[in-house]
Amino acid sequence: MRENYGRKNTWKGVSRLAVKTGIQLYSVRGSLAKDPYGTLAKVAEIGYRYVEGANGNAAEDPGVGFGVPAREMKKALDDAGLKLVGCHVTPLQLDLIDRVLDYHQEVGNPQIGCAIDFFPYGDRDFILRRCELFNQIGEKCRARGMRFYYHNHYQEFQRFGGDYVYDIIMANTDPSLVFVELDTYWVMRAGLDPLAAMEKYKDRLILLHQKDFPHDAPQKLVMFDGIINPRANINMDVFGATIYPECFTEIGTGILPIQDFIDAAQAVPSLEYILLEQDFSKLDELESIQVSMNAFRKFSGIEWD
């Protein structure tokens, strides 16, 4: 059962007809590593127009993680008819950020985001220090006419006393500097209601991540329901050990109430894109994102162009 996260929203008064929908390129990371230019062309051929990057190697590569210079990346995106609408950056360090922003400004990307962050459980001061970093990076982005956003996983919904880590982050970052990319899959795997989270932070919500959970998953949906202790110190090793590839399925083929999320997204004026993300698949990566696009077409309230 999902825990209610704040006041339930009925999402009346939808403000637009459809939400632009794209793909997180982490979904095709293996293909990009082998052939970045050919993979971008195939992503566009499948029908995607809006893409978000995922760079887990920002210390060596300020771009999207595959060693492609900014000028060449811009040309590849333009040639394919793709628009880069964001990029996850790891590690998130102040001494790296100027090079990262130089790259993304040249490419034309309007915003970068925090891909994943870990907080030693019980150390609230560490969280507050990270919040200060987020504010500093947000200020650097704003100075260039760009934005910084925070992407969640499930560990942000551990509690410190009576507060979720996520709420501590939101309360201690400037809403004009740190925006929200809400991942509905991870909110649900934390045992909370994404609709209520969307309502609570709708003034900061600019991007939505959508994955799906399979009918025959080997784990329960909620991570804190016997899979991991909600008071555990979740570092990267613990996180990786608890994530099963079989707990992901092509988006629109699983059990998550995706139409509800789309309906809610339509009522958030600041939300710009719903981005599909496939962390793991039994299929070839490009086949997987084709299946997700085909399955996602059954939902109303989205557009691809």
C-alpha positions as CSV (number, residue, x, y, z in Angstrom):
1,M,0.0,0.0,0.0
2,R,1.3,3.4,-0.9
3,E,1.8,6.0,1.8
4,N,0.0,9.3,1.2
5,Y,2.7,12.0,0.7
6,G,0.9,15.2,1.7
7,R,-2.6,16.2,0.6
8,K,-4.2,14.1,-2.1
9,N,-4.7,15.9,-5.4
10,T,-7.8,15.4,-7.6
11,W,-6.0,17.1,-10.5
12,K,-9.0,19.0,-11.8
13,G,-8.6,21.8,-14.3
14,V,-6.1,20.3,-16.8
15,S,-4.3,23.2,-18.3
16,R,-3.1,21.7,-21.7
17,L,-3.9,19.0,-24.1
18,A,-0.7,17.0,-24.0
19,V,2.8,16.7,-22.5
20,K,5.9,16.3,-24.6
21,T,7.4,12.9,-24.2
22,G,11.0,11.8,-24.8
23,I,13.7,9.3,-23.7
24,Q,16.5,9.3,-21.2
25,L,19.6,8.2,-23.1
26,Y,20.7,6.0,-20.2
27,S,18.2,3.5,-21.7
28,V,20.6,3.0,-24.7
29,R,23.9,3.6,-22.8
30,G,25.6,0.4,-24.2
31,S,24.7,1.3,-27.8
32,L,25.9,4.9,-27.3
33,A,29.2,3.7,-25.9
34,K,29.8,1.6,-29.1
35,D,28.4,4.0,-31.6
36,P,27.2,7.4,-30.3
37,Y,26.4,9.0,-33.7
38,G,24.7,5.9,-35.1
39,T,22.7,5.4,-31.9
40,L,21.4,9.0,-31.9
41,A,20.3,8.5,-35.5
42,K,18.5,5.3,-34.6
43,V,16.8,6.9,-31.5
44,A,15.4,9.6,-33.9
45,E,14.4,7.0,-36.5
46,I,12.4,5.2,-33.8
47,G,10.5,8.4,-33.3
48,Y,11.9,10.1,-30.3
49,R,12.6,13.9,-30.5
50,Y,13.4,14.9,-27.0
51,V,16.4,13.3,-25.2
52,E,18.0,13.6,-21.8
53,G,21.7,12.7,-21.4
54,A,23.3,10.7,-18.5
55,N,27.0,11.4,-17.9
56,G,28.5,9.3,-15.2
57,N,32.0,10.4,-16.0
58,A,32.0,14.2,-15.6
59,A,35.5,14.2,-14.1
60,E,36.9,13.2,-17.5
61,D,34.2,14.2,-19.9
62,P,32.1,17.3,-19.4
63,G,29.5,16.3,-22.0
64,V,27.2,13.3,-22.2
65,G,29.7,10.7,-21.2
66,F,31.0,9.3,-24.5
67,G,33.8,11.6,-25.4
68,V,32.0,13.5,-28.1
69,P,33.1,17.2,-28.4
70,A,30.4,19.8,-27.9
71,R,30.5,21.0,-31.6
72,E,30.2,17.4,-32.9
73,M,27.4,16.6,-30.4
74,K,25.4,19.6,-31.5
75,K,25.8,18.7,-35.1
76,A,24.8,15.0,-34.4
77,L,21.7,16.1,-32.5
78,D,20.7,18.7,-35.2
79,D,21.3,16.2,-38.0
80,A,19.1,13.7,-36.2
81,G,16.4,16.2,-35.4
82,L,16.9,15.6,-31.6
83,K,16.6,18.2,-28.8
84,L,18.7,17.7,-25.7
85,V,16.4,18.8,-22.8
86,G,18.6,18.0,-19.8
87,C,21.5,15.9,-18.7
88,H,22.4,14.0,-15.5
89,V,25.9,14.8,-14.2
90,T,28.0,12.6,-12.0
91,P,30.0,13.2,-9.9
92,L,28.4,16.5,-8.9
93,Q,31.4,18.6,-7.9
94,L,31.8,22.4,-7.8
95,D,35.3,22.2,-9.3
96,L,33.9,20.4,-12.4
97,I,30.8,22.4,-13.0
98,D,32.2,25.2,-15.1
99,R,33.5,22.8,-17.8
100,V,30.2,20.9,-17.7
101,L,28.2,24.1,-18.2
102,D,30.5,25.3,-20.9
103,Y,29.9,22.1,-22.8
104,H,26.1,22.1,-22.4
105,Q,25.7,25.7,-23.2
106,E,27.5,25.2,-26.5
107,V,25.3,22.2,-27.3
108,G,22.2,24.2,-26.4
109,N,21.1,22.1,-23.4
110,P,19.0,24.3,-21.0
111,Q,19.6,22.4,-17.8
112,I,21.6,19.8,-15.9
113,G,20.6,17.6,-13.0
114,C,21.9,15.6,-10.1
115,A,21.8,11.9,-11.2
116,I,22.1,10.2,-7.8
117,D,23.3,11.3,-4.4
118,F,23.8,9.4,-1.1
119,F,23.5,10.5,2.4
120,P,24.9,8.7,5.4
121,Y,21.9,7.9,7.5
122,G,21.8,9.9,10.8
123,D,24.0,12.7,9.4
124,R,21.6,15.5,8.8
125,D,24.4,18.0,8.6
126,F,25.8,16.1,5.6
127,I,22.5,16.6,3.8
128,L,22.5,20.3,4.6
129,R,26.0,20.6,3.2
130,R,24.9,18.9,0.0
131,C,21.9,21.3,-0.1
132,E,24.4,24.2,0.0
133,L,26.2,22.6,-3.0
134,F,23.0,22.2,-4.9
135,N,22.2,25.9,-4.3
136,Q,25.7,26.9,-5.5
137,I,25.4,24.8,-8.7
138,G,21.9,26.2,-9.2
139,E,23.3,29.7,-9.0
140,K,26.0,28.9,-11.5
141,C,23.4,27.6,-13.8
142,R,21.1,30.6,-13.4
143,A,24.0,33.0,-14.2
144,R,24.2,31.3,-17.6
145,G,20.4,31.3,-18.2
146,M,20.3,27.5,-17.4
147,R,18.7,25.5,-14.6
148,F,19.7,22.8,-12.2
149,Y,17.4,20.0,-11.1
150,Y,17.3,17.1,-8.6
151,H,16.4,13.6,-9.6
152,N,15.3,11.2,-6.9
153,H,15.7,7.5,-6.3
154,Y,14.1,5.6,-3.4
155,Q,16.7,6.3,-0.7
156,E,15.6,10.0,-0.4
157,F,12.4,8.7,1.2
158,Q,14.1,7.4,4.3
159,R,13.3,9.4,7.4
160,F,15.4,11.5,9.7
161,G,13.2,11.8,12.7
162,G,9.8,12.8,11.2
163,D,11.2,14.2,7.9
164,Y,11.9,12.5,4.6
165,V,15.4,13.2,3.3
166,Y,13.7,14.5,0.1
167,D,11.7,17.1,2.1
168,I,14.9,18.2,3.9
169,I,16.5,18.8,0.5
170,M,13.5,20.7,-0.8
171,A,13.2,22.8,2.4
172,N,16.9,23.7,2.3
173,T,17.4,24.5,-1.3
174,D,16.2,27.7,-3.1
175,P,13.2,27.0,-5.2
176,S,14.5,29.4,-7.8
177,L,17.8,27.5,-8.0
178,V,17.0,23.8,-7.5
179,F,14.1,22.3,-9.6
180,V,12.6,18.9,-9.5
181,E,12.8,15.9,-11.8
182,L,10.5,13.4,-10.2
183,D,11.0,9.7,-10.9
184,T,7.6,8.1,-10.3
185,Y,9.0,4.6,-10.3
186,W,11.4,5.3,-7.4
187,V,8.7,7.2,-5.4
188,M,6.5,4.1,-5.7
189,R,9.3,1.8,-4.7
190,A,9.8,3.9,-1.6
191,G,6.1,3.2,-0.8
192,L,4.8,6.7,-1.4
193,D,2.3,8.2,-3.8
194,P,3.8,10.0,-6.8
195,L,0.6,12.0,-7.4
196,A,0.8,13.6,-4.0
197,A,4.6,14.3,-4.4
198,M,3.8,15.9,-7.7
199,E,1.3,18.1,-6.1
200,K,3.5,19.0,-3.2
201,Y,6.3,20.2,-5.4
202,K,4.4,21.2,-8.5
203,D,5.9,24.8,-8.4
204,R,9.4,23.3,-8.9
205,L,8.5,20.3,-11.1
206,I,9.9,20.5,-14.6
207,L,10.7,16.9,-15.7
208,L,9.0,13.6,-15.0
209,H,10.8,10.2,-15.3
210,Q,8.7,7.2,-16.1
211,K,9.7,3.6,-15.8
212,D,7.5,0.5,-15.2
213,F,7.4,-2.4,-12.8
214,P,6.7,-5.9,-14.2
215,H,3.8,-8.2,-13.2
216,D,6.2,-11.0,-12.4
217,A,9.0,-9.1,-10.6
218,P,11.1,-11.1,-8.1
219,Q,10.8,-8.3,-5.5
220,K,7.9,-6.6,-3.9
221,L,7.2,-3.1,-5.3
222,V,8.1,-1.3,-2.1
223,M,11.8,-1.5,-1.2
224,F,11.3,-0.9,2.5
225,D,8.8,-3.8,2.6
226,G,11.3,-6.5,3.6
227,I,13.9,-5.8,0.9
228,I,16.0,-3.3,2.8
229,N,15.8,-1.8,6.3
230,P,14.4,1.7,6.0
231,R,17.0,2.8,8.5
232,A,19.9,1.3,6.6
233,N,22.9,3.4,5.4
234,I,22.3,3.1,1.7
235,N,25.5,3.7,-0.1
236,M,26.2,2.9,-3.8
237,D,27.2,-0.7,-3.0
238,V,24.0,-1.3,-1.0
239,F,21.9,0.4,-3.7
240,G,23.4,-1.7,-6.5
241,A,23.0,-4.9,-4.5
242,T,19.3,-4.4,-4.0
243,I,18.4,-3.4,-7.6
244,Y,17.3,-6.4,-9.7
245,P,17.2,-6.0,-13.5
246,E,14.1,-8.2,-13.5
247,C,12.3,-5.4,-11.6
248,F,12.1,-3.3,-14.8
249,T,10.0,-3.8,-17.8
250,E,9.3,-1.8,-21.0
251,I,7.3,1.3,-20.1
252,G,3.6,0.7,-20.5
253,T,3.8,-3.0,-20.2
254,G,3.9,-3.3,-16.4
255,I,1.7,-2.5,-13.4
256,L,2.3,1.2,-12.6
257,P,-0.7,3.6,-13.0
258,I,1.0,5.6,-15.8
259,Q,-2.2,7.3,-17.1
260,D,-2.7,8.8,-13.7
261,F,0.8,10.3,-13.8
262,I,0.2,11.7,-17.2
263,D,-3.1,13.2,-16.2
264,A,-1.4,14.9,-13.2
265,A,1.5,16.1,-15.4
266,Q,-1.0,17.8,-17.7
267,A,-2.1,19.9,-14.7
268,V,1.4,21.2,-13.9
269,P,2.2,24.2,-16.1
270,S,5.9,24.1,-15.2
271,L,6.4,20.5,-16.3
272,E,8.0,20.3,-19.7
273,Y,8.7,16.7,-20.5
274,I,7.9,13.1,-19.5
275,L,11.1,11.1,-20.1
276,L,10.9,7.3,-20.5
277,E,13.8,5.5,-18.9
278,Q,14.7,1.8,-19.2
279,D,17.4,0.9,-16.6
280,F,17.5,-2.8,-17.6
281,S,15.9,-4.9,-20.3
282,K,16.0,-8.5,-21.6
283,L,15.8,-7.0,-25.1
284,D,18.3,-5.2,-27.2
285,E,18.4,-1.6,-26.1
286,L,17.1,0.0,-29.3
287,E,14.4,-2.7,-29.5
288,S,13.5,-2.0,-25.9
289,I,12.9,1.7,-26.4
290,Q,10.8,0.9,-29.6
291,V,8.6,-1.4,-27.5
292,S,8.2,1.3,-24.8
293,M,7.2,3.9,-27.4
294,N,4.7,1.5,-28.9
295,A,3.2,0.6,-25.5
296,F,3.2,4.2,-24.3
297,R,1.1,5.2,-27.3
298,K,-2.0,3.7,-25.6
299,F,-2.0,6.5,-23.1
300,S,-3.7,9.8,-23.7
301,G,-2.3,13.3,-23.0
302,I,1.2,12.9,-24.6
303,E,2.9,14.0,-27.8
304,W,6.2,13.0,-29.4
305,D,6.9,16.0,-31.7
